[in-house]
Amino acid sequence: MLVCYLLLVSGLAFAGIISKAPSIGPVEHSDRLLSLRRRVDTDSDSSVAVTGISISGFAPQARLEIRQLESKRDVWNIYLLGLRRFQAVNQTDRLSYYRIAAIHGRPYRAWDNVQGVYNEAGYCAHLSSLFLPWHRPYLALYEQVLFEHIIDAVNEFPTGPVRRRYASAALSWRMPYWDWAAQPEDGQSVYPSSLGNRTVVVTMPNGTRTIDNPLYSYKFHRLVRADMYFDPFAEWNETKRYPTGWVRSALSQEHLIGPVLDNNRVSIMNRLYNLFTYYSNYTLFATEAWQGETYANADSIESLHDTIHSLTGNNGHMTFLDYSAYDPIFWLHHANMDRIFAMWQILYPNLYVERMRAVSQTFTVSVGDVLDVDTPLEPFSSDTRGTKFTSKDVRSTLRFGYAYPETSGNASIAQVKRAINQLYGSSAGAGGPVKRAEQSTGHGSPSLQAPVESSERYYVANIVSPKFAMNGSYAVYIFLGDFEDTSSMWPLSKNLAGTHAVATNMISEHTANMRSATLSNIKVTGAVPLTGLLRSKVQSGELASLDSSVVEFYLSSNLKWRVTTFNSTAIACEDFTDLSVTVVSSKVLSSVAEDEFPQWGNFTKLNVSQEGQCGCK
């Protein structure tokens, strides 16, 4: 277990890599300008202290977007080498990649001696106000253990300038996030090529070498069928994305992930922008659990999180919550979720975890348990005595030695708003907060034209459905107009307004029977913005205007939805009668400043006929 880091540092400052700090160790020979070693406590009777990467004398570092990290050659190289080592650790080790991933879901076993009350779920908090804070120490644990292996990778290089380079790179490293909402630069796919390439070229102590890409998949080096339980997961010896089928010989179809995500990206970006600009209630922002009848936007960051899980995995490991953490992309996705949470916290500094009762069980939480800011975030301990973190303890990312580009340096509300407008505002449902140049530069700084105040009618399809309607995850596709007959083509349809996905576990017959008796009434919500696609139909002449009466009439004939599982099996609407799709509208006044958000009016429900749309109510 990682207890502390020993750093031997000269008096040199590494400008641009680490914040200036005094030397915290003896000056070594120039061949050891900077070296890192770690102490490991192998006492399994002690709890694992989750510290993140907290190095005395050095300021917290920023977690970077994966494409930015990739541009830093040495940091990227040592990251891949460290991740490769991490994934190779014996799967029985409690700090192995395998065991840490298993905390989230299967095989539903105790980790770090934290016993459970329910053996049909993992520890992960979903449908809960603890969803966001629970994942923060989970990511910090992963990050600190991976950092140990990065240190080991550094020290494999011979003493001298190359090791010094990689040691400096290691000090600046924090786990990357994958921004799946911002417009990529230069027309690239939102799905980074670094995640979809089976192999990667790295520099090792003995020279350049091509290795299996540790970001492409995790290879089980002892596949335990009982741990995975369901076929084909109990047969696949590596994680899959978009598999060719549910057969043992299935291959990942990485080339299909990018087009699907790209066709949904504007919808995803609009959803995220709306969550930042409209949601000032923590519970509504954080959890997809249905909060009752409302005409307001029914989205949540958990619902958007489900969509990314499902579209990325597309019937592979990421699509199902009990298997998802084994896929290396899980950690990049959830780092972005944590970033979004950290940005929202700056926007609304006085809002945080609210009291609610658990509607679904976890390994240590029973239905009906009261969850609040003092609830233990099990199984994560802040010290070796087993003192459990609570949401109070993890409110700041600095506790674990990191920040994000948008939250670094005591970022103000105005600064975070400006960053959100630049990254996500250009195609937002309200028409964007400012009038901007035609193209965004992704994670760079878009050029901004003079702001012009304007108002526009905003439309959204609110979706309510049972969380456990299927034995596994499912998707609701929202269309404006005709779409293909073949369900596998629906994610790529030109008339697709967006995809709402519900990510769940696969469940055993026993669990299914129990859920049908106790959890069948659990409903979740999500939303698909319609304004962007409606606007394009105005521009093409298909729609006269965005006036509510015009849109209401148009949607009565053209709004359609379909439901599928992620093997593209269409679900007949008579088998899904609890699905509800409601269109609501609000007038939105765009901002006149780059560091302000648009102003939302009250939402009203449109009288949209549902005849022929899907047959659902």
N, C-alpha and C positions, 0 to 999 in steps of 0.2 A: 504494500500500500504506500502510495506516495505521501511522504510527510513534509519534506521541504526540498528546496533546490539550493545547491552550493554553487555560487558563481565566483570565479576567479577573474578579476577584471583589472585592466590597466587603467590609467587615468584618462585615456582617450574617450571622447564622446562620439557617438555614432549618429551624426546629424541625419535627420529624416528617417532613422530606423527606430531609435528609442528616445524618449524624452531625456534631456540632460539630467544626470544624477551623479552623486558622488560615488567614488570607488567604494565597493563594499567588501573587498577582499584584498589580499596581498598582491603586490605587483609580481607577475611571473616573468619568466624569460620571454622574449619577443615571439618565440614559437608558440607560446600559449597566451597570446594577447587576450583571448577570451575563450574560456572553456566552461563547459557545463557538466556537472555530475549530479546524480540524484541518490538520495537515500531511500531505501525501500524497507518498510516494516512488513515482515512476513507473518506477523502474529494474527492468525485468522480469528482469534477470539476478540480482537479489537474491531471496532466499527471503522469503516472507510470514511475518513474525513474529506468531505467535498470542499475543496478550496478554490477550484479553478486554477488559473495560472497567476498566482500572486507572488511576485518576486520583490523582496524588500529592496528599496532603493530605485526601483524602476516603475514608471507610471503605467497605468493600464493602457493597453494597446487596442486599436480598432479592429474589429472583425470586418473584413473586406468582402465585397461581392466577388464571386468566384472568378469572374473574368478579369477583375482587377488584380486579384491574387496571382492569377496565371501570368500576368504581365511582369511580375517580379520573379525573375528567373530562379534565383537561388532559394527564395522562400518557397516557391512552387515545388522545386526539386526536392527539398528536404521534407516538405509536407507529404509528398507521394511516397518517399522512402520510409517515413515514420508510419504512415497509414498501412503500408505493406507489412511492416513489422508487427503492428498492432493486430492486424487481421490474422497473423500467423500464430498468435499466442494460443496455447493449449485451451481448448474449449471448456475444460473443467475449472480453469482458473477464474476466480470471481471477478478479476479485472481484465478478463479476455474480452475481445470484441463481441464474441458470442454471448457471454453471460450478461454484459452490459446491455446489448440489444434485447435480450430476453426479459429484462425488467419491464419493458413496454407491453409485452404480450406473452405468447407461448414461449416455454412450456408451462407457464403458470406455477412457478416454483418460487420459494422464498429466496431473496437475495440479501446478503449481508445480515443473515439471522433475523430478518424482520418477517415474522410469521403472519399468515393471512387468516381471514375469516371466511373466505370464499375461494374455491379452487377452480373456478370456471372463467377467470379473467386475470389480466395482468394488473400491474400497479397503476397504469396510466389513468389520468383523470380526464374524462370526456363527459359531455353533457353536464358540465359542472363549472362553478365560478372559480375553481382551482385549476382549470385547464391551462391557462397561461402561466401562472406562477409555478405549477408543478414541473413543467418542462424546463424551467430555467436552471435549477440545480442538476437536472438530468443531463442537459447539454454541458454544463460546467464539469460534471464528472467525466463525460466522454472527452472533453477538451483537455482536461488535466492529464488523463491517462495517455491520450494520444501524444501530448507534449513530452511525456516521459520517453516514448519511443522515438520521437524526433530527436531528443537529446542523444539517445543511443545511436541513431543514424549519424548524427554529427560526429560523435566520437569514434566512429568507424573510419573516418578519414584520417590520414596521417597528420601528425603534428606539423603545423606550418600555415602558410597563408590561405590555403584552401579550407582547412578546418576553421580558421578564423572567420572567413567569409560566411561559412554555413552557420557558425555559432552566432554571428551577428544577425543572420537571417532568422534563426530560431527565436531569438529574443523578440523580434517584431511579429512573429507568427501568432495569429489567433485563428480559430476555425472559420472558414468562409461561409457566407450565406449565398443562396441562389435567389436572386430577385426575378420571380416569374411574372411580374406585372409590368415593369418598365419596358419601354421600347428599346430594343437592342440597337447598337450602333451599326451603321453601314448595311442595313437590311438583313442582318443576321437573324437566325432563329432565336426565339426566346429560350430554347433548349440548348445549353452550351455543348459544343462538340467534345469538350473535355470529359463530359459524362457519358457520351455515347460511343467513344472509341474503345474497342476491346483491348488494345495494347497502347503503351505509351513509352516514349524514349526518356530515360533518366540518366543522370550522371552519378556513377557509383565510385567508390575508392579505386577500383581497378579499371575505370574508363566508362565510356558510354555503352548503354545496354537497353534493349527493348524488353519490357516486362509486361505481364498482365496488368491492366489498368485497375488499381484498387478502387477507383471511383465508378467503374463500370458495373461491378458486382462484388458480392462477398461469396467466396467459395467455402462451403462447409467442408472442413477437413476431417470430420467424422459426422456423417449425416445420421442423426438419431431419429428413426422413424417415429418413435413414441413422443418425442419432443414436438415434432411438426404435426402429428396426429392425422390431418386430412391429406389425402392424395389430391393433386400431384405434389403438394409441398413436401410431403414425406418421401418423395422420389427425386426431387430436383436437388442436385448437388451444388447449385449456385443460385443466387437470387435472379429473378427474371423480371423484365419489363416488357409489357405488350407481347406476351408469349404467343407463339403460333397456334397453340392449343393447350388444352389441359391434358397433355400426355407426357410421359417420361422424357421423350426425345425433343420436347418443345425448345425452340430457340427464341431469344429476345429479338424483337423487331424495333431496334432503336431508330431506324429510319422513319418510322411512322409517328413517333412521339412528337417530334418537332412540328410537323404539319398540323396535328391535332391541337397542340398547345397554341400554335400561332393563330389558328382559326378562332380560338377562344380568348386570345390575349387581350383584345380591346375590352371584351366583357369583363374579364378578370381585373383589368386595370380600373375600369369604371367602378366595379364593386369595391375595390380597395379604396379608391378615392372617396367614394360615398361614405364608407365606414369611418374614414378619418374626419370628414367634414360634417357629418350629420350626427354621429353617435357619441353623445356626451353622457350616456349611462353605461357604467362598467358592465353590468350583467348582460344587457342587450348587445353590447359590443363583443363580449367574450364568448358567450355560449350559444349554441344553436338550439338548446332546449326551448320548446314553445312557451312563450310567456303569456299567451291568451290572445283573444281577438284584438286586432289593432289594424288601422288603415295605414299606419306608418310603415316605412321600409322594414322588412322583416329579416334582413340579412344579419350575419355575424361573422367574425373572423374565423370562428370554428367551422362554419359552413363553407367559407371560401377555402379553408385548409382542407376540408374533405374533398373538394373539387380537385385540388392539386394532387392530393394522394391518389385519387381514383384515375384521373387522366394520365398521370405519369406511369402508374403501374399497369393500368388497363388489363386487369385480371391477373397481374403478377403480384409479387409480394407487397408492393406499396399500396395496392388497392384495398388490402385487408389489414385492419389495425393490429391484429395479433401477430402478423408477420412483417409489418412494414419496417420496423427498426433494423432489420437485418440488411436492408438495401442501403448502400452508402449514401444514396441521394436523400434518404430520410433526414440525415443530420444537416444537410444543406438547406432543405426545406424548412426544418424547424428552427434553424438559426435565423432564417428570414422571418418566421413567425415571431420569434423573440425580438427581433429588430423592430417589427411593426408594433409590438407591445411596448417596447421602450420608447418609440416615437409617440405613441398614443399617451403614454404616461406623462411626457413633457407637455403635450397639448392640454391635458386635464390633470394637473398635479394633485388635486385634492380628491380625486376619485380612485377607488381601488376595490379590492375584493369585498363583495357584499354577501351577507348571510343568505344561504339557501339550503334546502334539504336535498340530499342526494336522490336523484331519480333513477340512477343505474348503479350497480355495484362494481367495485374494483376488488383487487386481491385483499385489500384491507378496509374497504368502506362498504357498508351495507346500505340498502335502499332505506331512505328515511333519516339517515344520519345527518346531523346539522353540520354544515360546512361553512367555515368563516375564516377570517384572517389569521386565527390562531390554530387552525387545524393542522396537524403534522403532515408534512409533504413526504410521506413514506415512499420508499425506504431510505431517504437521503439524510445523512447525519452531518452536522457541522463540526463534530469533533470525534475523537476515537472512543469516547465514552458512550456514543450513541444518541447524543442530543439531536433530536430531529428538527430540521428546518421547518419554519412556518412561512406563510406568505409575507408576514411582517419582515422576516429576515432577508428575503430575496427581492425586496422592492427595488433595489438599485443593482444595476449590472456591475457597478464598480466593486461590489462585494466579491465578485469572482474575477476581477482583474481585466475587464474588457469594457469597451463601449462600441458604438457604431459610428460611421462617418457623420451621420445626421445628429448624433447625440453627444459627440465628443466636446470637450472643452466648455462645460457648463452652457450648452446650447440653450438659447431662449425659445420661447413659444414662436416668436416671429421667424426665427431662423428655421425651425422645423417646418413651419407652414410654407415658407419659401421653398424648401427642399421638396416637400410633398407636391406643391404646385408644379415644380419643374419636372419631377419624375412622372407624375400620374395625372396631371390636370389637363393635358392637351386634348384628350378625347373623352373627358369626363361627361357624365350624363347631362350636367348643367351647361355644357358648352365650353367648359374650361374657365378658370378663374380670371384669366387675362387673355388678351388677344396676343397670340404668339406666332413665331415663325412656323412655317408649315411642318418642318421636321424637328423632332426632338433628338438630342444626342445621347439618349440613354442615361448613363450615370455621369455624364459630363454636365456642362452648364449650358442649357439651351439659350439661344439669343431671344430676348423678349422685346416685343414691340410695345408701343405706348398703350397702356391699359385703357380699355373702353368698357364702361358699365353697360350691361345688357341683361335682359331677362329672357327666360325660355321655360316652356312647360316641359317638365321631366316626367317620364313614365317608367314604371318598374312592374315586373310580374312577381308577386309574392307567392311563395310555394310552401305549403304545409303538408307533411306526409309522415307516416309512422316510421320511426327509426329502424325498427326490426321487421319491416314488411317482408323482407327476403332473407334467405339464409346467406347473408353477405351483402356487399355493397351494390348500389344501383344508381342509375343516372336518369334525370329528367331533362330532356332536350326541348328547348323552347324555340319555335320557328315563327317567322313572319312571312307567310307565303308557302309555296309548294316546296317539297323536299323529296329526296330520293326514296324509292321503294325499299332499297336494301338498307337494313338498319346499321350495318357496319360503316356505311357512308354518312350517317347522320352527323358525326362529329366534324365532318369536313364540308357540310352543306353551306352554300353561299347565303342561304336564308336563315342560318342558325343565329339566333340572337344571343344564345349562351347556354351553358350546361350547368345544371345544379346536380351535384352528386352527394350521396349519403354514404359515408364510409363506416363500415361496421366490422365486427369479427365474423368469422365463420363459426357456427355453433353446432354443438352436438345435439343428438335427439333429446337427451335429458335436459339440456339448457333450453332447447326450443320449447319443450313442454312447460318448463318453469316460466319462461318468458311469456308464453301465450296466456298463462294464468295471472301473471303479476305485472308484466311490462308491456303488454300489448297496447296500452294507451299512451305510451311515450311518443310524443310527436316532436318533430324538428322542423325548423324553418330555414329558408334561404331565399335569395332573390336574384333575378336576372334583369339587368337594366335593358330597356327597350329603346331609349332615345337615340342612341347612336345609329342603329339600323333604321329607325324611322326617319331620321334626318337624311340618310342616304337615299331613302325612297322618295323623299320630297325633292331632292336634287335630281333624281332620275325622272321625275314626273309621275311616278306611280301613286304618290300621295300628294294631295293639294297643299296641305300645311300641317303644322303641329298643333293647331287648335284642338281643344279637347273634344269637341263634337265631331270633328273630322276624324280624329284618331280613334275615337270610340266606335264609329261606324266601320272604319277600316279593320280594326282588330276583331270585330264580331265575325268577319268573314275570313280573316287571314292569320289570326293568332291560333297556333296549334302546338300541341305538345305530345311527346311520346316518352315511354319509359322502357328502359332496357336494363338487363344485368350487364356486366362487363365482358361477357362472352358474346355480346351483341344479340342476345335473345330478347325479342320484344315481349313486353308484358301486356296482355290484354287488359283493357281498362276495367272490364267487369271483374277482374281479379285484383283491382287496385282502387277500390271505391273510396278509400279514405284520403286520396290525393286531392288537394285543393289548389287551384291556381287563380289568383285574384289580381287584377290590374289596378294599381293606384297611381295617383298623379299629384305632383306638387309644382308650384311655380317657384323658380329658382332665380335669384338675382346674382349675377356674377360679380366678383370682387373687382375693385378698381386699383388694387395694389398687389404687388407680387407676394407680399407676406400676409395676405388676408385670404380667408376662405369665402366661398359663395354663401349667400343667405337663403335658407330654405323656408318655404311657406308651409302651411298645413297640408297634409295629405288628404285626398278625397278618393273614394272608390268609384271606378268607372263601371257603368252598366254594360258590360261586354257579354254578349250572348255566347254560351259555351256549346251550343248545338253543333255537333260534328267535329269539335276540336279534338276530343279524345274519348268522349263518352263518360268522363269523370266529372264529379261535382267539384 
